[in-house]
Amino acid sequence: MLDAGAELEVALRPLTWPDAELMAGGGNYLRTSGSWIYTASRQPVPGATDVTFGRRYAGALRVARDDGEFVLLDRAWLEGPEARPELRWCIPLGTLSLNPAEPLAVPIDEIAARSAVVVGLSAPELDPEALLTASAIARLLGVSRSTVNAYHARHQMPPPVATLNNRLPLWTRPVIDHWAARQTRRRRSAL
């Protein structure tokens, strides 16, 4: 029988990349053999470090009750478009209020048992100030924003690494640079 941390690691393992331990940033990043690489080029991500479950949820609110200490998790993290896959396990363990505005209370021991599991990456290129909008990509490529939007809508470019407010897709410069270079090579070889 797997311990809680190992069970979470298995649940997060991407099915489409059997050699990968974890996928992040819309599938643009893979963690394999303990290191983060770009999915498209298999090159290492500069400055990448692991984000553990414990680090990601260290700031979550806590409450002490008669029946123990609990971590309070926002319901938006559990369901809907903002759902976080690393939290699926906690739904049956948590105490859920009938009020949908109230958070899910999960026993702190269950959170602690998974605290060392890697759930994401941190890298300088993922700094919010460094992320690119469709307009910024259009300027880089010398095309219109509608052209970039069309590439995105037709899935002809990498998926965004993040989406702000469920409507503004964002990319990193290295992912776009690699994609643009590959597009240029394809166009040249087609001539």
N, C-alpha and C positions, 0 to 999 in steps of 0.2 A: 504494500500500500504506500502511495506517495505521501510525503508530508505536504502541508498547506502551500509552502513556497514552491516546491517542485510541481505540484498540481497546477498552480498559476502559470509557471513557466511553460508547461505543456499546452495549456489553454491558449497562450499568446503566440505559440509557434505558428508561423504562416504555412498554410497547406500548399501554396503554390511554389514555395521555395524550400524544398526539403533540407537543404544545407544551411538554412538560416535559422537563427535562434529567435529573431524578432524583426519586424518590419516597422518603419516609422515614416513620418512625413509624407503621407499619401502613397507610400510604397516606393518613394525615391531613395530610401536608405535601408540598408540591411545590416543586422548585427550577426556576424558569423565568426566563429572561433574567438569570441570575446572582443572583436573589433568591429567598428562601424565602417561600412563601405557604401559607395554609391551603387545603386542597383544597376544602372545602365552601363557604367564603365568598370565596375568592380575595383575601383581605386579607393584608397583610404580617405575618409573625411577628415580634413585638417582640424585639429583641436577638439575632436569629438570626445565626449565623456558620457558615461552612463548616467541615466536618471533612474534611481531606484524607487520602488513603491513607497518606501519610508520617506524618502526625500520629497517626492511629489505631494504626499499628503501630510507632511509634518505640520503644516499650518492649519489643518482642518480643525474645526471647533471640537472641543471635548466636553463631556458632561459626566458628572459622578451621580449615580442614583443608588438606591438601596440594593439593587441587584448587580452592581458593578460599575466599571468605568466604560464609557462608550465614545466612539468617534462619530461625529455627525457629518454625513455626506449629503451634499446637495442633490436633490432628485433629478435635476437636469443632467447630472453626470451619470445617471443610471438608465435613463430612458430618453428616447427622442434623438434628434440630430446631434446633440452634444454628448451622447452616451460614450463612456470610456470603457473599452473592452476589458481593461484590467480590473474593473469593478463588478463584472457580471456575477462572480462567485458570491458576492456579499448580499445579494437580494434575499435569498432564503434565510440567511443568518440574521439579518437586521430586523429591528422592530420598526414597523412602518405605521405611522399615524394615518388615520382616515383622512386627515387634512392634507391635500396634495401640495400645499405650500410648505409643509414641515419636512425637515430632512430625515434621512434614514439613519437610525442609530445602530452602529455595528460595534460589537464587543472589541475593546482595545486589544485583547489577546489575539484575536483573529487578524487584526491589522498588523500587529507586531510579528506574527508568524510569517508574514509575507514581505516584511520590510526590506529585505535584501534583494528581492527579485527586480531585475532590470525591466523597466516598462517604457523607456524612451531614451532619447539622446539629447544632449546639449552640445551645441557647436557655435562658434562665433557667427557663422553664416545664417544661423537661425535667430539671431537677435532681431527683434521686431523692426528696428531701424534699418536693417539690411535687406529685408524682404521686398520683393518686387511685385508691383501691381501689373495688370495687363497694359496700362498706359506706359509704365516704365519699360516693360519688355518691348513694346512697339517702338519706343524711342531708340532702344539699343539695337533693334533689328532694322530700323529704317522703314517700318511699315506702319499702317494705320492701326489704331486700337481695335477697330472692327475685324481686321485680319487676325489679330491675336485672339480675339473673342471667338472667331470662327474656328481657329485651330483648336481652341479649348473645347468648344461645343462638339466638335467632330472627333474629339479624343486623339488629335494628331500631335499633341504635345504632352509633356509629362503632366501628371496630375499635380494640383497645387499641394504644397507642403502644409498649408494651413488655409482655413477659410475664416475670415473675420465676419462676425455677426451673421453667419450662415448665408452670406451673399457676396462677399468680396474675396475672390481667390488670390492667394499669395504664393510666390515661388522664391527660391533662392537663386542667386546669381550663378553658382557653379552648375546647378542642374540645368538652367536655361542655356548657359554657355556650351555645355556638352551636347544638349539637344540641337542647338543651332549649328554647331560644327558638324554634327552628323547629317543634318538636313543639307548643308552646303556640299558635303561629300557625295550625298545621294544625287543631288542635282547635277554635279559635275560628271559623275559616272553615267548618268542617263544621256548625256550629250554625245 
